[in-house]
Amino acid sequence: MAAITYPPIPIFELGPLNLSLHGLFAGLGFVGGAILMIREVRRRGFDVEGTTSVLTWALVASILGARFFTVPAHIGDPGYGLDDVFNIAGDFSILGGYAGGIIGGLIRFRMLKMPPLPYLDAAAAGLAIGAVIGRIGDIAIVEHLGSPTNFFLGYLLKSGYEPSPQHDALQALCDAGTFCGPYHHTGLYDMIGAAVLLGVIYWLARTWQTRRYGQLFSLWIVWYGLQRFFIDFARLGAARDGITLPDGTVVDGVIADGVMGPFTGSQWGGLLAALLGGLLLVYYGRRNRVVSVENDTWYGAKQPGVDASPGLPAEPEEEEAESSS
């Protein structure tokens, strides 16, 4: 039976330091995304210094969002209280990290009086590559396994392997010689999907001639939200019903994802994000200017030999009508 198998690397030794590859690659993902965004901002003549300040706020807010956006999925759990809400050892969510980072960034944009839409579009590729890099850590420590599967990209545990602590129950089953999988490797699926999304964003940024400000960012929201919604079906069954062993025995509590009604918490988050992104995609397509060098200048970019006049139009269509008259 074809499957992926390798020993997990939960702790990486770097000289005297013991580092978790999960946290290390999450940080590298943010750095990689920030580099792509700043490079695009600089290329188009926008405010690099202001962008750096926004990214600093987004980093702090993303950490808070990653922690606190997991709380709603666990509120109904027996014994779940304030100590669990503020416990740094609790669950963290990449969707919550994205949401917190975007909210924190928008607050900073407003404080600095920077028009957010050109910068959010510039961040779209960085948001995608952040998931690609960040998921390397999840794959290394073997985290986010889902239901049993025969899919060739599934992950097969072996006796003596030590995956992420969230899979202690799966490890115990395998060490006892009861069942080792394969299990859906949802972190790997998410990395592959994010890599495809990164390519699509780069392609559209260069070929979508009628693209309007805010639409590239909105497309990222729609794609990644739907991606998470569909991928988490590979975890839903095990999180809700446990797993059924070859002998018919059902083992509960092996996947710790919170289930809210018909979906996991991540699925609800992904679905709501996709809905919001779809509404923004249509809204921005009707109201905003087409992306161009001239309109970049109107939004405050500094092109060589051209005076920038930053500002946001209340009604772009009315401006165009007045200029034509």
Kinemage of the C-alpha trace (Angstrom):
@kinemage 1
@onewidth
@group {chain A} dominant
@subgroup {mainchain}
@vectorlist {calphas} color= white
{ca met a 1} P 0.000 0.000 0.000
{ca ala a 2} L 1.528 3.276 -1.119
{ca ala a 3} L 1.934 5.914 1.584
{ca ile a 4} L 4.395 8.492 2.876
{ca thr a 5} L 6.399 7.618 5.970
{ca tyr a 6} L 9.361 9.271 7.679
{ca pro a 7} L 10.405 9.872 11.308
{ca pro a 8} L 8.957 13.102 12.745
{ca ile a 9} L 11.367 15.840 13.832
{ca pro a 10} L 9.558 17.602 16.713
{ca ile a 11} L 12.716 19.278 18.075
{ca phe a 12} L 15.588 20.559 15.937
{ca glu a 13} L 18.953 21.070 17.615
{ca leu a 14} L 20.911 24.094 16.385
{ca gly a 15} L 24.068 24.261 18.479
{ca pro a 16} L 22.977 24.961 22.073
{ca leu a 17} L 19.407 25.786 20.985
{ca asn a 18} L 16.484 23.379 20.861
{ca leu a 19} L 13.980 24.662 18.322
{ca ser a 20} L 10.581 23.405 17.281
{ca leu a 21} L 10.390 23.214 13.509
{ca his a 22} L 6.716 24.120 13.816
{ca gly a 23} L 7.468 27.530 15.300
{ca leu a 24} L 10.624 28.014 13.247
{ca phe a 25} L 8.881 27.589 9.893
{ca ala a 26} L 5.871 29.617 11.009
{ca gly a 27} L 8.295 32.488 11.616
{ca leu a 28} L 10.110 31.870 8.341
{ca gly a 29} L 6.768 31.860 6.556
{ca phe a 30} L 5.979 35.312 7.899
{ca val a 31} L 9.443 36.569 6.923
{ca gly a 32} L 9.139 35.097 3.425
{ca gly a 33} L 5.722 36.671 2.932
{ca ala a 34} L 6.962 40.024 4.231
{ca ile a 35} L 9.908 39.968 1.818
{ca leu a 36} L 7.620 39.332 -1.165
{ca met a 37} L 5.248 42.097 -0.096
{ca ile a 38} L 8.003 44.665 0.475
{ca arg a 39} L 9.611 43.799 -2.849
{ca glu a 40} L 6.307 44.393 -4.660
{ca val a 41} L 5.655 47.605 -2.708
{ca arg a 42} L 9.123 48.922 -3.599
{ca arg a 43} L 8.766 47.914 -7.270
{ca arg a 44} L 5.549 49.899 -7.589
{ca gly a 45} L 6.848 52.938 -5.715
{ca phe a 46} L 4.710 52.669 -2.571
{ca asp a 47} L 5.732 53.426 1.029
{ca val a 48} L 8.261 50.784 2.154
{ca glu a 49} L 8.825 52.307 5.603
{ca gly a 50} L 5.101 52.435 6.318
{ca thr a 51} L 4.742 48.854 5.083
{ca thr a 52} L 7.411 47.710 7.537
{ca ser a 53} L 5.483 49.334 10.381
{ca val a 54} L 2.261 47.686 9.244
{ca leu a 55} L 3.970 44.292 9.097
{ca thr a 56} L 5.255 44.726 12.661
{ca trp a 57} L 1.722 45.294 13.906
{ca ala a 58} L 0.462 42.406 11.781
{ca leu a 59} L 3.050 40.047 13.295
{ca val a 60} L 1.922 40.698 16.863
{ca ala a 61} L -1.764 40.584 15.908
{ca ser a 62} L -1.295 37.335 13.977
{ca ile a 63} L 0.102 35.595 17.082
{ca leu a 64} L -2.879 36.773 19.131
{ca gly a 65} L -5.317 35.819 16.381
{ca ala a 66} L -3.804 32.370 15.943
{ca arg a 67} L -4.419 31.671 19.625
{ca phe a 68} L -7.763 33.333 20.307
{ca phe a 69} L -9.557 32.407 17.076
{ca thr a 70} L -9.468 28.776 18.242
{ca val a 71} L -11.488 29.548 21.376
{ca pro a 72} L -15.030 29.414 19.874
{ca ala a 73} L -14.532 25.802 18.766
{ca his a 74} L -13.779 24.733 22.369
{ca ile a 75} L -16.218 26.824 24.425
{ca gly a 76} L -18.608 23.886 24.787
{ca asp a 77} L -15.899 21.407 25.821
{ca pro a 78} L -16.310 19.999 29.354
{ca gly a 79} L -14.182 21.926 31.853
{ca tyr a 80} L -13.071 24.545 29.305
{ca gly a 81} L -12.622 27.870 31.111
{ca leu a 82} L -10.652 31.106 31.232
{ca asp a 83} L -7.446 29.280 32.127
{ca asp a 84} L -7.715 27.412 28.831
{ca val a 85} L -8.535 30.571 26.871
{ca phe a 86} L -5.377 32.342 28.048
{ca asn a 87} L -3.148 29.268 28.088
{ca ile a 88} L -0.190 29.802 25.753
{ca ala a 89} L 0.052 26.022 25.382
{ca gly a 90} L -3.413 25.882 23.805
{ca asp a 91} L -4.357 25.410 20.159
{ca phe a 92} L -3.210 27.788 17.439
{ca ser a 93} L -4.908 28.323 14.070
{ca ile a 94} L -3.335 29.469 10.819
{ca leu a 95} L -6.703 30.944 9.780
{ca gly a 96} L -6.822 32.838 13.062
{ca gly a 97} L -3.257 34.006 12.460
{ca tyr a 98} L -4.192 35.351 9.047
{ca ala a 99} L -7.322 37.046 10.408
{ca gly a 100} L -5.490 38.632 13.331
{ca gly a 101} L -2.619 39.805 11.140
{ca ile a 102} L -4.950 41.397 8.585
{ca ile a 103} L -6.994 43.140 11.285
{ca gly a 104} L -3.838 44.428 12.984
{ca gly a 105} L -2.465 45.610 9.658
{ca leu a 106} L -5.681 47.439 8.773
{ca ile a 107} L -5.589 49.258 12.113
{ca arg a 108} L -2.032 50.387 11.423
{ca phe a 109} L -2.909 51.446 7.859
{ca arg a 110} L -5.616 53.671 9.298
{ca met a 111} L -3.270 55.142 11.894
{ca leu a 112} L -0.689 55.960 9.206
{ca lys a 113} L -3.384 57.193 6.760
{ca met a 114} L -2.150 54.760 4.091
{ca pro a 115} L -4.663 53.524 1.471
{ca pro a 116} L -4.800 49.777 2.258
{ca leu a 117} L -5.991 48.226 -1.009
{ca pro a 118} L -2.790 48.507 -3.105
{ca tyr a 119} L -0.801 47.140 -0.183
{ca leu a 120} L -3.210 44.258 0.447
{ca asp a 121} L -2.925 43.270 -3.217
{ca ala a 122} L 0.862 43.437 -2.873
{ca ala a 123} L 0.551 41.102 0.139
{ca ala a 124} L -1.474 38.410 -1.687
{ca ala a 125} L 1.546 36.430 -2.919
{ca gly a 126} L 3.198 36.782 0.478
{ca leu a 127} L 0.120 35.425 2.229
{ca ala a 128} L 0.213 32.384 -0.048
{ca ile a 129} L 3.921 31.678 0.370
{ca gly a 130} L 3.539 32.072 4.129
{ca ala a 131} L 1.339 28.964 4.163
{ca val a 132} L 3.745 27.082 1.869
{ca ile a 133} L 6.735 27.730 4.138
{ca gly a 134} L 4.827 27.440 7.399
{ca arg a 135} L 3.403 24.033 6.532
{ca ile a 136} L 6.931 22.633 6.172
{ca gly a 137} L 7.112 22.746 9.959
{ca asp a 138} L 3.775 20.931 10.305
{ca ile a 139} L 4.960 18.241 7.916
{ca ala a 140} L 8.280 17.872 9.746
{ca ile a 141} L 6.674 17.282 13.149
{ca val a 142} L 3.770 15.285 11.627
{ca glu a 143} L 0.866 17.433 12.759
{ca his a 144} L -2.750 17.700 11.584
{ca leu a 145} L -3.231 14.077 10.576
{ca gly a 146} L -6.797 13.235 9.636
{ca ser a 147} L -8.950 10.188 9.061
{ca pro a 148} L -7.550 6.828 7.863
{ca thr a 149} L -7.101 6.693 4.072
{ca asn a 150} L -5.678 4.697 1.175
{ca phe a 151} L -4.634 7.896 -0.630
{ca phe a 152} L -1.014 7.684 -1.756
{ca leu a 153} L -0.188 11.001 -0.041
{ca gly a 154} L -1.406 9.666 3.300
{ca tyr a 155} L 1.044 9.345 6.193
{ca leu a 156} L 1.909 5.955 7.705
{ca leu a 157} L 3.025 5.923 11.324
{ca lys a 158} L 5.547 3.356 12.519
{ca ser a 159} L 6.204 1.974 15.974
{ca gly a 160} L 8.604 4.232 17.856
{ca tyr a 161} L 7.759 7.363 15.854
{ca glu a 162} L 6.917 10.446 17.919
{ca pro a 163} L 4.564 12.743 15.990
{ca ser a 164} L 3.122 16.004 17.309
{ca pro a 165} L 1.694 15.700 20.860
{ca gln a 166} L -1.816 16.152 19.461
{ca his a 167} L -1.403 12.657 17.988
{ca asp a 168} L -0.342 10.833 21.153
{ca ala a 169} L -3.419 8.609 20.856
{ca leu a 170} L -2.521 7.604 17.302
{ca gln a 171} L 1.045 6.927 18.371
{ca ala a 172} L -0.176 4.712 21.237
{ca leu a 173} L -2.311 2.680 18.822
{ca cys a 174} L 0.651 2.162 16.523
{ca asp a 175} L 3.144 1.348 19.304
{ca ala a 176} L 0.688 -1.287 20.558
{ca gly a 177} L 0.632 -2.882 17.109
{ca thr a 178} L -3.090 -2.077 16.712
{ca phe a 179} L -3.179 0.358 13.783
{ca cys a 180} L -0.665 2.733 12.162
{ca gly a 181} L -2.679 4.241 9.323
{ca pro a 182} L -2.145 5.656 6.744
{ca tyr a 183} L -3.902 8.874 7.733
{ca his a 184} L -4.745 11.902 5.624
{ca his a 185} L -1.745 14.273 5.711
{ca thr a 186} L -3.766 17.500 5.698
{ca gly a 187} L -0.796 19.780 6.355
{ca leu a 188} L 0.796 18.468 3.163
{ca tyr a 189} L -2.446 18.954 1.234
{ca asp a 190} L -2.645 22.560 2.451
{ca met a 191} L 0.955 23.247 1.424
{ca ile a 192} L 0.336 21.906 -2.083
{ca gly a 193} L -2.836 23.976 -2.447
{ca ala a 194} L -1.068 27.123 -1.228
{ca ala a 195} L 1.774 26.547 -3.701
{ca val a 196} L -0.721 26.336 -6.569
{ca leu a 197} L -2.430 29.478 -5.265
{ca leu a 198} L 0.917 31.289 -5.211
{ca gly a 199} L 1.440 30.464 -8.880
{ca val a 200} L -2.077 31.598 -9.782
{ca ile a 201} L -1.613 34.917 -7.965
{ca tyr a 202} L 1.669 35.596 -9.790
{ca trp a 203} L 0.074 34.733 -13.122
{ca leu a 204} L -3.029 36.881 -12.540
{ca ala a 205} L -0.970 39.831 -11.279
{ca arg a 206} L 0.692 39.960 -14.687
{ca thr a 207} L -2.128 38.954 -17.037
{ca trp a 208} L -5.414 40.175 -15.481
{ca gln a 209} L -5.746 43.419 -17.431
{ca thr a 210} L -9.101 44.470 -15.952
{ca arg a 211} L -8.113 43.763 -12.329
{ca arg a 212} L -9.196 46.415 -9.866
{ca tyr a 213} L -7.611 47.379 -6.572
{ca gly a 214} L -8.454 44.892 -3.827
{ca gln a 215} L -9.461 42.042 -6.130
{ca leu a 216} L -6.189 40.087 -5.963
{ca phe a 217} L -6.361 40.110 -2.165
{ca ser a 218} L -10.033 39.113 -2.301
{ca leu a 219} L -9.196 36.211 -4.592
{ca trp a 220} L -6.631 34.971 -2.072
{ca ile a 221} L -9.321 35.024 0.647
{ca val a 222} L -11.799 33.071 -1.503
{ca trp a 223} L -9.287 30.427 -2.619
{ca tyr a 224} L -7.642 29.816 0.736
{ca gly a 225} L -10.951 29.840 2.604
{ca leu a 226} L -12.453 27.226 0.273
{ca gln a 227} L -9.201 25.259 0.326
{ca arg a 228} L -9.315 24.940 4.110
{ca phe a 229} L -13.026 24.133 4.035
{ca phe a 230} L -12.611 21.192 1.664
{ca ile a 231} L -9.322 19.866 3.080
{ca asp a 232} L -10.777 19.663 6.577
{ca phe a 233} L -13.326 17.097 5.426
{ca ala a 234} L -10.321 14.750 5.652
{ca arg a 235} L -10.308 15.414 9.434
{ca leu a 236} L -14.004 15.896 10.149
{ca gly a 237} L -14.962 12.229 10.398
{ca ala a 238} L -12.162 11.313 12.801
{ca ala a 239} L -12.685 14.457 14.898
{ca arg a 240} L -16.430 13.861 15.212
{ca asp a 241} L -16.791 10.067 15.235
{ca gly a 242} L -13.313 8.745 16.055
{ca ile a 243} L -11.625 6.191 13.819
{ca thr a 244} L -12.754 2.690 12.960
{ca leu a 245} L -10.011 0.069 13.239
{ca pro a 246} L -9.754 -2.866 10.809
{ca asp a 247} L -11.454 -5.124 13.343
{ca gly a 248} L -14.437 -2.763 13.565
{ca thr a 249} L -13.490 -1.212 16.901
{ca val a 250} L -14.180 2.537 17.123
{ca val a 251} L -11.632 4.676 18.976
{ca asp a 252} L -12.781 8.143 20.041
{ca gly a 253} L -10.763 11.236 20.907
{ca val a 254} L -7.873 10.588 18.524
{ca ile a 255} L -8.278 13.878 16.610
{ca ala a 256} L -8.567 16.929 18.851
{ca asp a 257} L -10.188 19.352 16.374
{ca gly a 258} L -13.261 21.116 17.753
{ca val a 259} L -16.472 20.242 15.880
{ca met a 260} L -19.288 22.795 15.709
{ca gly a 261} L -22.419 21.242 14.268
{ca pro a 262} L -21.758 19.752 10.818
{ca phe a 263} L -18.223 21.160 10.423
{ca thr a 264} L -14.948 21.664 12.275
{ca gly a 265} L -14.067 25.110 13.579
{ca ser a 266} L -11.554 25.520 10.754
{ca gln a 267} L -14.226 24.673 8.190
{ca trp a 268} L -16.570 27.317 9.566
{ca gly a 269} L -13.723 29.830 9.505
{ca gly a 270} L -12.754 28.917 5.936
{ca leu a 271} L -16.348 29.068 4.717
{ca leu a 272} L -16.988 32.473 6.276
{ca ala a 273} L -13.694 33.777 4.870
{ca ala a 274} L -14.572 32.561 1.375
{ca leu a 275} L -17.999 34.215 1.584
{ca leu a 276} L -16.473 37.507 2.718
{ca gly a 277} L -13.800 37.305 0.003
{ca gly a 278} L -16.428 36.669 -2.668
{ca leu a 279} L -18.444 39.703 -1.595
{ca leu a 280} L -15.317 41.872 -1.612
{ca leu a 281} L -14.296 40.540 -5.018
{ca val a 282} L -17.604 41.695 -6.511
{ca tyr a 283} L -17.724 44.948 -4.544
{ca tyr a 284} L -14.206 46.022 -5.478
{ca gly a 285} L -14.831 45.041 -9.093
{ca arg a 286} L -17.724 47.492 -9.272
{ca arg a 287} L -16.256 50.444 -7.354
{ca asn a 288} L -12.487 50.580 -7.632
{ca arg a 289} L -10.102 51.768 -10.299
{ca val a 290} L -8.309 49.400 -12.663
{ca val a 291} L -4.765 48.651 -11.510
{ca ser a 292} L -2.280 50.717 -13.531
{ca val a 293} L 0.861 52.806 -13.092
{ca glu a 294} L -1.222 55.974 -13.310
{ca asn a 295} L -3.651 54.821 -10.640
{ca asp a 296} L -0.790 53.596 -8.442
{ca thr a 297} L 0.410 57.202 -8.529
{ca trp a 298} L -3.082 58.392 -7.597
{ca tyr a 299} L -2.946 56.048 -4.580
{ca gly a 300} L 0.332 57.614 -3.453
{ca ala a 301} L 3.043 55.643 -5.253
{ca lys a 302} L 6.077 57.693 -6.233
{ca gln a 303} L 6.937 57.080 -9.866
{ca pro a 304} L 10.077 58.700 -11.325
{ca gly a 305} L 9.220 62.118 -12.714
{ca val a 306} L 5.547 61.955 -11.659
{ca asp a 307} L 3.926 63.821 -8.745
{ca ala a 308} L 1.940 61.564 -6.450
{ca ser a 309} L -1.431 62.734 -5.171
{ca pro a 310} L -2.653 60.190 -2.605
{ca gly a 311} L -6.304 59.874 -1.689
{ca leu a 312} L -9.291 57.574 -1.922
{ca pro a 313} L -12.222 58.296 -4.245
{ca ala a 314} L -15.708 58.281 -2.762
{ca glu a 315} L -17.186 57.385 -6.126
{ca pro a 316} L -14.649 56.585 -8.896
{ca glu a 317} L -17.408 56.548 -11.509
{ca glu a 318} L -18.374 60.143 -10.723
{ca glu a 319} L -14.757 61.282 -11.088
{ca glu a 320} L -14.487 59.635 -14.474
{ca ala a 321} L -17.734 61.273 -15.624
{ca glu a 322} L -16.528 64.722 -14.533
{ca ser a 323} L -13.167 64.308 -16.288
{ca ser a 324} L -14.824 63.231 -19.540
{ca ser a 325} L -17.133 66.245 -19.482
